[in-house]
Structures are given as C-alpha cells and as structure tokens.
Amino acid sequence: MKPSLIEMLVCPGCGSALELKEQFSEGSDIKEGILSCRGCSSIFPIRNFIPRFVETDKYVDTFSFEWNKFHDVQMDILNNTDASENTFGWKTGWKPEDIRGRLILDAGVGAGRFADVASRWDGEVIGVDLSYAVDVAFKNIGKRKNVHIIHADIFHLPFKKEYFDHAYSIGVLHHTPDTEKAFKAVVPYLKKSGEFAVFIYAHGHYHYFSDIWRKITTKLPIKCMYYLSSVAMPLYYIHKIPFFGKAAQFLLPTANWPKRRWRWLDTFDWYTPKYQWKHTWPEVFKWFRDEGFSGIELFQEDKEGSLGQICMKGRKS
Ligand SMILES: C[S@@+](CC[C@H](N)C(=O)[O-])C[C@H]1O[C@@H](n2cnc3c(N)ncnc32)[C@H](O)[C@@H]1O
C-alpha cells in the first residue's frame, strides 16, 4: 500500500479518517500494518501490501479460486495483446483522454485486467474487490505508482462521498446478492459530472439450459468444477459442426472464444458464482435515471463468444 492512499481512505463504518498505527515497509510501500479509525477505533489490517476492510471472501470464494488459477489469461501485459484494452474501450465508451489524470474507481477489480488498461491510459486507479483476487491484482499491477488495490466490499466502501472522477464496474454487480443495490451503493462515491460505466448480464435464450445446469454446478466442489469446465476447450470445435454444433451449444452453453484458456476461464466463471442475476437494459436504464444520471448511453455490441450483456454509462448530475 502506498502511504498516499491513507488520505483517500475513511472508515467504512463511521466515515472518519484513518490513522496508520503500525507499519512494516518494503521500499516505499507499506507491506504490513494497522489502520485505526480516529472516530470509532475500528482496526483494519494491511497484509501483503493490501489494506483489508473485510475479513473473508464471503460469497465470492469461487472468484478467489478463479483469479488465482487464471491470473494471466486476460491480462494484456502478460499476453502481449490489446484484447482487454479494446474491450474496455467498447464496454465503457471511454478513450484514453477521458481517463488521463483522473481518479478512477474499479468496483470489482478481479485480476486487474481493466485497471491495467485504465492505469496505462494514465488514470489513477483504485481497484476494490471482495475476493482474494486482490492479491492477484496486486501481483499483476499493484506496484505501479498510479494503482491502489483494496480488499473491500462494494456495499461498504472505505472512501469519502463524491470522491472519484469516474467509476466502472465490469461484470461484477450481477454477482452480488442484489444488482440494483450494488449499483446504488457505488453511486455516492462518484463526483457530480462523473461518469459511471457498467457491464451487466442480460437475459438471453441461451441461458435456458445454463440456468438449469447452474443449479448443480454451483453446488459441486470448486476443484471438480475447475476440471469440468475445461470441457469448453474441445467443445469449441464441436460447436463448429453444422446444426449439431448449435444444438450442443444450446443444451450446454460454454464460452466460445478462440483462445483456449479464455474459454476455460469464462466457462468456469459462468457456472460457479453463487449469484448470477440477469437484467434488461430498461431496468438498468431506470437505475441510472433514479440516481439522477443524464446522458445515459447503451453500448450493445454482441461479440462472438459472449454470453449476453448490457453495457451502459451515464453522467451523474
Ligand atoms: C467476473 S469477476 C470480474 C472482475 C473484473 N471486473 C473483470 O472484468 O475481469 C467479478 C468480480 O466481482 C467481485 N465481487 C463480487 N461481489 C463483490 C462485492 N460485493 N464487492 C467487491 N467485489 C465483488 C468478485 O470477487 C469478482 O472478482
């Protein structure tokens, strides 16, 4: 954790400033320490360079596993591609000049694929996640001077209100117990005129069977699901067989990306999370409107291999 982060954090319980009580630093970063609330005296540890505002990974243990296993798959910097950069651009509608010099909240940072892009676009990024993906994100990008990684819950964020220039939450809110509440939990931390970009799962006919499969797969041991979801790698070729392939895809939907391990990751990611809500774009539009956003835009671009999505952005009034 960078010492400069302390000024940005507050107690998620009472909103008071935090004080660094003990610390062990490595280079200029704080590796271990204690943050203490000046108001209510709550204590928050810093472990392995990351301030921890939650004690467990609650209902997102599948993501802790997922991002540890697939830590590199979607990271442009580790694959020498621009896949995540392109995706970030079309999912948010932002260009580098929208991000440069701005303070950005990544609500649900995962392994850091999009925080990597926003920081390469010269934003100062704070990535938050409830799972132990934070340790992976830290390894991937946490040492950069414009990146901060925090272990916290979207529903109890440790920031001052109206603090961020922009926020995004890509593929996260529908994995919480309540998508709408999660959306509304992030909004207060955005400055007026700040933009909020979200990507949320949409309903789709291809979910009919996957919703049935998920009743079983979400109960299976996680290691078992890790191996079972690898079936997406060979199924890709079967899906190319005329008629039979379409039927197979309908009955057992799996990710269809050209990259092998990406298919494996996305299929695991589809069948294991405890919560996976789907919505319609008018629903999401209403959430933006209820929170007083203007200039609401929908970016609907169905890419081959994607399993249904709503990408929407608005400006806080
Ligand atoms: C599908 S992953 C997406 C990660 C990243 N945004 C990406 O696109 O690669 C969903 C992430 O949301 C996180 N998440 C779910 N509920 C959360 C909450 N209440 N607070 C913070 N993160 C949460 C999970 O831990 C997981 O890493």
The ligand as an ORCA input file, in Angstrom:
! r2SCAN-3c Opt
* xyz 0 1
  C     -16.474    -11.805    -13.100
  S     -15.391    -11.053    -11.961
  C     -14.975     -9.575    -12.889
  C     -13.651     -8.973    -12.468
  C     -13.170     -7.819    -13.359
  N     -14.063     -6.674    -13.305
  C     -13.004     -8.306    -14.778
  O     -13.842     -7.982    -15.609
  O     -12.047     -9.041    -15.028
  C     -16.467    -10.427    -10.714
  C     -15.715     -9.849     -9.527
  O     -16.644     -9.164     -8.670
  C     -16.186     -9.324     -7.348
  N     -17.278     -9.011     -6.413
  C     -18.472     -9.633     -6.275
  N     -19.174     -9.070     -5.272
  C     -18.416     -8.046     -4.782
  C     -18.611     -7.087     -3.749
  N     -19.706     -7.059     -3.003
  N     -17.625     -6.199     -3.505
  C     -16.478     -6.204     -4.260
  N     -16.250     -7.100     -5.248
  C     -17.204     -8.007     -5.513
  C     -15.762    -10.777     -7.321
  O     -14.935    -11.073     -6.238
  C     -15.066    -10.915     -8.678
  O     -13.667    -10.709     -8.622
*
